[in-house]
Amino acid sequence: MNDEVFNISLRKFLKMVGVSSQREIEQAVARALQEGAIAGTETFPATMTLEIPQLNLRTHFHGEIRLEDREP
C-alpha cells in the first residue's frame, strides 16, 4: 500500500463529502425557510453514515445543526 496515495485520496474524498454535504444542507434550509416550513431558529439533530462495503465498514456520526446560537 502506498500511504501517500491513500492519504491524498482519503483527504480528497472527505473534502468532497464536506463541501457537498454543506451545500445540500444550506439548500434544504433555504428551501424550508422560503416555504415557511421552519422559523429559522431551530436546531436539527443530524446523522451521517459512512459506508465502505468492501471493508465491512458502516459507522454513524451524530450531531446537531443550529440555525441560531443558544441562549446563555
Secondary structure as UniProt FT lines:
FT   HELIX           3..35
FT   STRAND          43..52
FT   HELIX           53..55
FT   STRAND          57..66
//
